[in-house]
Amino acid sequence: MDGRAAIAVNSGTAGLHLGLLASGVVPGDEVIVPSFTFAATANSVALTGATPVFADIDIDTFTLDPKSVAAVITDRTVGIMPVHLYGHPARVPELLEIAKKHDLKLFEDAAQAHGATIDGAPVGSFGTFAMFSLYPTKNMTSGEGGIITTADPGVERKARLLRNQGQEIVYQNELVGFNARMTEIHAAIGREQLKKVLAWTETRQRNAAFFDTNLEGVVVPKVAKGSTHVYHQYTILVGEDRDGFQQALRDDYNIGSGVYYPVPNHRLPSFQRPEDLPVTEQAAKSVLSIPVHPSLTQEDLDRIVKAVNTLAKAGA
Ligand SMILES: *Cc1c(COP(=O)(O)O)cnc(C)c1O
């Protein structure tokens, strides 16, 4: 990735945590994150002792809304960490502009977005560091694991030290670190998956294109101009009764679907924050992710389209 270092660690969460520490995030700092994401995004900020500050998203990309980000910047803000949610790139050019103006760093949570691009450049190539997750549900896996990418030699060295008890030379520990190493066994799985992820992604994109053309009565995912989507999830918006829709998909058509994520982070018992994030709330109530994975057959795709369209029509 344009000559960036890639550092293997034992989970995506460890990748975020070490990346933030290596980038100099310390207690008292604030890092702006979306609330509409997996809890690991904000958890990793909190684990450094810094405060995650939640900003709203836009309903088209489900990623950080630059206007909302700008509104929560304080003199303690040191960074912005967008999530390339569902495999769609966050609005990086606008966020970088804000970061530049306020002298902030950009960190990328690319856990779900292996191979997604903005104007031809891959996600993971924009931030001070980025993290890709290799958890089994992601577009590629090592069984459990993560990768940190960075172009900054200082961040790279510190992340490598933090991964291994703070030692480069054995028993000459330079700082207090973790055991966050990826095992050889996990790496062997990851290296094989790496050969396949491109083809799998193309199949995801073909499945998504079929849904885009054939689904009716629901809002299909949008792709921003200049971006490529790698469809970790194919997430539709369902009008009135999302939970009823999901249950009918399961009970009447035997089709599993997912809600990512039903409770925004700022309202989790672990954070309980007072922020008012209306678009985040709206998304949490309306999103539904239908199967898009590369092992679906044409028969599966036809069955999913028929079920969704029938339920959407019945609800209309
Ligand atoms: C999966 C995920 C993580 C955490 O990755 P793990 O490998 O499970 O630790 C962080 N952020 C997002 C958005 C994720 O989807």
The ligand as an SDF file (V2000), in Angstrom:
LIG
                    3D

 15 15  0  0  0  0  0  0  0  0999 V2000
  -14.5470   -6.0110   13.8130 C   0  0  0  0  0  0  0  0  0  0  0  0
  -14.3700   -4.5780   14.0680 C   0  0  0  0  0  0  0  0  0  0  0  0
  -13.3960   -4.0840   14.9670 C   0  0  0  0  0  0  0  0  0  0  0  0
  -12.5830   -4.9700   15.8510 C   0  0  0  0  0  0  0  0  0  0  0  0
  -11.8540   -5.9570   15.2100 O   0  0  0  0  0  0  0  0  0  0  0  0
  -11.5100   -7.3300   15.9720 P   0  0  0  0  0  0  0  0  0  0  0  0
  -10.5690   -7.9930   15.0070 O   0  0  0  0  0  0  0  0  0  0  0  0
  -12.7900   -8.0670   16.1390 O   0  0  0  0  0  0  0  0  0  0  0  0
  -10.8840   -6.9850   17.2630 O   0  0  0  0  0  0  0  0  0  0  0  0
  -13.2580   -2.7170   15.1000 C   0  0  0  0  0  0  0  0  0  0  0  0
  -14.0270   -1.8600   14.3970 N   0  0  0  0  0  0  0  0  0  0  0  0
  -14.9680   -2.2830   13.5500 C   0  0  0  0  0  0  0  0  0  0  0  0
  -15.7710   -1.2810   12.7910 C   0  0  0  0  0  0  0  0  0  0  0  0
  -15.2030   -3.6510   13.3710 C   0  0  0  0  0  0  0  0  0  0  0  0
  -16.1530   -4.0570   12.5350 O   0  0  0  0  0  0  0  0  0  0  0  0
  1  2  1  0
  2  3  1  0
  2 14  2  0
  3  4  1  0
  3 10  2  0
  4  5  1  0
  5  6  1  0
  6  7  2  0
  6  8  1  0
  6  9  1  0
 10 11  1  0
 11 12  2  0
 12 13  1  0
 12 14  1  0
 14 15  1  0
M  END
$$$$
